Amino acid sequence: MLAFTRDPGVACLVNLSDEPVALPPGASVLVASVPVAGTVPVDGAAWLAL
């Protein structure tokens, strides 16, 4: 997984693994490449508000 944050309170998660990755607690999805429901699916990406 590739993840980075930007100020003020924005993060990007890109799941390059073979398992879904949980979203950080309290994060809300701003935009995603795939449907996101608590996890970022395999080969998915999401921009989050932290």
KOLGU-4560 file (N, C-alpha, C; in nm, 3 decimals, padded with zeros to 5 digits):
<recs>
<n_xx: 00.083 n_yy: -00.116 n_zz: 00.000 ca_xx: 00.000 ca_yy: 00.000 ca_zz: 00.000 c_xx: 00.088 c_yy: 00.123 c_zz: 00.000 mol: A seq: 1 type: MET>
<n_xx: 00.045 n_yy: 00.221 n_zz: -00.075 ca_xx: 00.110 ca_yy: 00.351 ca_zz: -00.079 c_xx: 00.015 c_yy: 00.449 c_zz: -00.010 mol: A seq: 2 type: LEU>
<n_xx: 00.066 n_yy: 00.524 n_zz: 00.085 ca_xx: -00.017 ca_yy: 00.621 ca_zz: 00.155 c_xx: 00.065 c_yy: 00.745 c_zz: 00.185 mol: A seq: 3 type: ALA>
<n_xx: 00.001 n_yy: 00.861 n_zz: 00.171 ca_xx: 00.066 ca_yy: 00.985 ca_zz: 00.210 c_xx: -00.039 c_yy: 01.085 c_zz: 00.255 mol: A seq: 4 type: PHE>
<n_xx: 00.003 n_yy: 01.183 n_zz: 00.331 ca_xx: -00.089 ca_yy: 01.286 ca_zz: 00.380 c_xx: -00.042 c_yy: 01.422 c_zz: 00.331 mol: A seq: 5 type: THR>
<n_xx: -00.138 n_yy: 01.511 n_zz: 00.323 ca_xx: -00.112 ca_yy: 01.650 ca_zz: 00.286 c_xx: -00.188 c_yy: 01.737 c_zz: 00.385 mol: A seq: 6 type: ARG>
<n_xx: -00.132 n_yy: 01.854 n_zz: 00.412 ca_xx: -00.203 ca_yy: 01.948 ca_zz: 00.499 c_xx: -00.306 c_yy: 02.021 c_zz: 00.417 mol: A seq: 7 type: ASP>
<n_xx: -00.416 n_yy: 02.056 n_zz: 00.468 ca_xx: -00.465 ca_yy: 02.030 ca_zz: 00.603 c_xx: -00.559 c_yy: 01.908 c_zz: 00.607 mol: A seq: 8 type: PRO>
<n_xx: -00.514 n_yy: 01.797 n_zz: 00.658 ca_xx: -00.599 ca_yy: 01.682 ca_zz: 00.687 c_xx: -00.649 c_yy: 01.603 c_zz: 00.568 mol: A seq: 9 type: GLY>
<n_xx: -00.567 n_yy: 01.587 n_zz: 00.465 ca_xx: -00.606 ca_yy: 01.507 ca_zz: 00.349 c_xx: -00.505 c_yy: 01.394 c_zz: 00.332 mol: A seq: 10 type: VAL>
<n_xx: -00.554 n_yy: 01.275 n_zz: 00.299 ca_xx: -00.466 ca_yy: 01.160 ca_zz: 00.278 c_xx: -00.504 c_yy: 01.089 c_zz: 00.149 mol: A seq: 11 type: ALA>
<n_xx: -00.407 n_yy: 01.021 n_zz: 00.090 ca_xx: -00.430 ca_yy: 00.939 ca_zz: -00.028 c_xx: -00.384 c_yy: 00.798 c_zz: 00.006 mol: A seq: 12 type: CYS>
<n_xx: -00.469 n_yy: 00.699 n_zz: -00.020 ca_xx: -00.433 ca_yy: 00.559 ca_zz: -00.002 c_xx: -00.449 c_yy: 00.487 c_zz: -00.134 mol: A seq: 13 type: LEU>
<n_xx: -00.346 n_yy: 00.416 n_zz: -00.177 ca_xx: -00.350 ca_yy: 00.336 ca_zz: -00.299 c_xx: -00.316 c_yy: 00.193 c_zz: -00.258 mol: A seq: 14 type: VAL>
<n_xx: -00.410 n_yy: 00.103 n_zz: -00.277 ca_xx: -00.391 ca_yy: -00.035 ca_zz: -00.234 c_xx: -00.333 c_yy: -00.117 c_zz: -00.348 mol: A seq: 15 type: ASN>
<n_xx: -00.204 n_yy: -00.148 n_zz: -00.337 ca_xx: -00.135 ca_yy: -00.229 ca_zz: -00.436 c_xx: -00.116 c_yy: -00.373 c_zz: -00.387 mol: A seq: 16 type: LEU>
<n_xx: -00.174 n_yy: -00.404 n_zz: -00.272 ca_xx: -00.158 ca_yy: -00.537 ca_zz: -00.213 c_xx: -00.265 c_yy: -00.633 c_zz: -00.266 mol: A seq: 17 type: SER>
<n_xx: -00.266 n_yy: -00.753 n_zz: -00.212 ca_xx: -00.366 ca_yy: -00.852 ca_zz: -00.254 c_xx: -00.477 c_yy: -00.870 c_zz: -00.151 mol: A seq: 18 type: ASP>
<n_xx: -00.487 n_yy: -00.777 n_zz: -00.056 ca_xx: -00.592 ca_yy: -00.778 ca_zz: 00.047 c_xx: -00.651 c_yy: -00.638 c_zz: 00.061 mol: A seq: 19 type: GLU>
<n_xx: -00.781 n_yy: -00.627 n_zz: 00.094 ca_xx: -00.837 ca_yy: -00.495 ca_zz: 00.122 c_xx: -00.767 c_yy: -00.431 c_zz: 00.243 mol: A seq: 20 type: PRO>
<n_xx: -00.761 n_yy: -00.298 n_zz: 00.244 ca_xx: -00.695 ca_yy: -00.224 ca_zz: 00.351 c_xx: -00.799 c_yy: -00.135 c_zz: 00.420 mol: A seq: 21 type: VAL>
<n_xx: -00.804 n_yy: -00.142 n_zz: 00.553 ca_xx: -00.901 ca_yy: -00.064 ca_zz: 00.630 c_xx: -00.870 c_yy: 00.085 c_zz: 00.623 mol: A seq: 22 type: ALA>
<n_xx: -00.977 n_yy: 00.165 n_zz: 00.619 ca_xx: -00.961 ca_yy: 00.310 ca_zz: 00.625 c_xx: -00.920 c_yy: 00.350 c_zz: 00.766 mol: A seq: 23 type: LEU>
<n_xx: -00.848 n_yy: 00.461 n_zz: 00.781 ca_xx: -00.814 ca_yy: 00.509 ca_zz: 00.915 c_xx: -00.942 c_yy: 00.546 c_zz: 00.990 mol: A seq: 24 type: PRO>
<n_xx: -00.942 n_yy: 00.528 n_zz: 01.121 ca_xx: -01.061 ca_yy: 00.566 ca_zz: 01.201 c_xx: -01.096 c_yy: 00.713 c_zz: 01.182 mol: A seq: 25 type: PRO>
<n_xx: -01.223 n_yy: 00.741 n_zz: 01.163 ca_xx: -01.272 ca_yy: 00.877 ca_zz: 01.149 c_xx: -01.253 c_yy: 00.940 c_zz: 01.012 mol: A seq: 26 type: GLY>
<n_xx: -01.192 n_yy: 00.869 n_zz: 00.918 ca_xx: -01.170 ca_yy: 00.924 ca_zz: 00.784 c_xx: -01.299 c_yy: 00.920 c_zz: 00.703 mol: A seq: 27 type: ALA>
<n_xx: -01.317 n_yy: 01.020 n_zz: 00.618 ca_xx: -01.430 ca_yy: 01.018 ca_zz: 00.524 c_xx: -01.376 c_yy: 01.027 c_zz: 00.382 mol: A seq: 28 type: SER>
<n_xx: -01.440 n_yy: 00.955 n_zz: 00.292 ca_xx: -01.393 ca_yy: 00.946 ca_zz: 00.154 c_xx: -01.433 c_yy: 01.072 c_zz: 00.078 mol: A seq: 29 type: VAL>
<n_xx: -01.335 n_yy: 01.137 n_zz: 00.016 ca_xx: -01.361 ca_yy: 01.253 ca_zz: -00.069 c_xx: -01.387 c_yy: 01.208 c_zz: -00.212 mol: A seq: 30 type: LEU>
<n_xx: -01.302 n_yy: 01.119 n_zz: -00.262 ca_xx: -01.316 ca_yy: 01.063 ca_zz: -00.397 c_xx: -01.241 c_yy: 00.930 c_zz: -00.399 mol: A seq: 31 type: VAL>
<n_xx: -01.291 n_yy: 00.835 n_zz: -00.478 ca_xx: -01.227 ca_yy: 00.703 ca_zz: -00.486 c_xx: -01.240 c_yy: 00.648 c_zz: -00.627 mol: A seq: 32 type: ALA>
<n_xx: -01.145 n_yy: 00.560 n_zz: -00.661 ca_xx: -01.146 ca_yy: 00.499 ca_zz: -00.794 c_xx: -01.240 c_yy: 00.379 c_zz: -00.802 mol: A seq: 33 type: SER>
<n_xx: -01.279 n_yy: 00.328 n_zz: -00.687 ca_xx: -01.369 ca_yy: 00.213 ca_zz: -00.675 c_xx: -01.461 c_yy: 00.237 c_zz: -00.557 mol: A seq: 34 type: VAL>
<n_xx: -01.572 n_yy: 00.164 n_zz: -00.547 ca_xx: -01.656 ca_yy: 00.178 ca_zz: -00.428 c_xx: -01.578 c_yy: 00.142 c_zz: -00.301 mol: A seq: 35 type: PRO>
<n_xx: -01.587 n_yy: 00.230 n_zz: -00.201 ca_xx: -01.515 ca_yy: 00.212 ca_zz: -00.075 c_xx: -01.617 c_yy: 00.207 c_zz: 00.037 mol: A seq: 36 type: VAL>
<n_xx: -01.617 n_yy: 00.098 n_zz: 00.114 ca_xx: -01.709 ca_yy: 00.083 ca_zz: 00.227 c_xx: -01.631 c_yy: 00.030 c_zz: 00.347 mol: A seq: 37 type: ALA>
<n_xx: -01.553 n_yy: 00.118 n_zz: 00.408 ca_xx: -01.475 ca_yy: 00.078 ca_zz: 00.524 c_xx: -01.336 c_yy: 00.025 c_zz: 00.491 mol: A seq: 38 type: GLY>
<n_xx: -01.317 n_yy: -00.019 n_zz: 00.366 ca_xx: -01.185 ca_yy: -00.066 ca_zz: 00.322 c_xx: -01.160 c_yy: -00.016 c_zz: 00.180 mol: A seq: 39 type: THR>
<n_xx: -01.032 n_yy: -00.005 n_zz: 00.147 ca_xx: -00.994 ca_yy: 00.024 ca_zz: 00.009 c_xx: -00.967 c_yy: -00.110 c_zz: -00.057 mol: A seq: 40 type: VAL>
<n_xx: -01.045 n_yy: -00.148 n_zz: -00.158 ca_xx: -01.028 ca_yy: -00.278 ca_zz: -00.223 c_xx: -00.893 c_yy: -00.289 c_zz: -00.296 mol: A seq: 41 type: PRO>
<n_xx: -00.859 n_yy: -00.411 n_zz: -00.332 ca_xx: -00.737 ca_yy: -00.438 ca_zz: -00.409 c_xx: -00.739 c_yy: -00.354 c_zz: -00.536 mol: A seq: 42 type: VAL>
<n_xx: -00.626 n_yy: -00.294 n_zz: -00.570 ca_xx: -00.610 ca_yy: -00.209 ca_zz: -00.689 c_xx: -00.698 c_yy: -00.086 c_zz: -00.686 mol: A seq: 43 type: ASP>
<n_xx: -00.741 n_yy: -00.043 n_zz: -00.567 ca_xx: -00.822 ca_yy: 00.077 ca_zz: -00.554 c_xx: -00.743 c_yy: 00.191 c_zz: -00.493 mol: A seq: 44 type: GLY>
<n_xx: -00.796 n_yy: 00.311 n_zz: -00.509 ca_xx: -00.734 ca_yy: 00.430 ca_zz: -00.451 c_xx: -00.843 c_yy: 00.519 c_zz: -00.394 mol: A seq: 45 type: ALA>
<n_xx: -00.809 n_yy: 00.590 n_zz: -00.288 ca_xx: -00.905 ca_yy: 00.681 ca_zz: -00.226 c_xx: -00.834 c_yy: 00.802 c_zz: -00.169 mol: A seq: 46 type: ALA>
<n_xx: -00.895 n_yy: 00.919 n_zz: -00.188 ca_xx: -00.853 ca_yy: 01.042 ca_zz: -00.121 c_xx: -00.947 c_yy: 01.060 c_zz: -00.003 mol: A seq: 47 type: TRP>
<n_xx: -00.889 n_yy: 01.090 n_zz: 00.112 ca_xx: -00.965 ca_yy: 01.094 ca_zz: 00.237 c_xx: -00.950 c_yy: 01.227 c_zz: 00.307 mol: A seq: 48 type: LEU>
<n_xx: -01.055 n_yy: 01.268 n_zz: 00.379 ca_xx: -01.047 ca_yy: 01.379 ca_zz: 00.474 c_xx: -01.024 c_yy: 01.316 c_zz: 00.611 mol: A seq: 49 type: ALA>
<n_xx: -00.922 n_yy: 01.363 n_zz: 00.679 ca_xx: -00.888 ca_yy: 01.307 ca_zz: 00.811 c_xx: -00.942 c_yy: 01.394 c_zz: 00.923 mol: A seq: 50 type: LEU>
</recs>
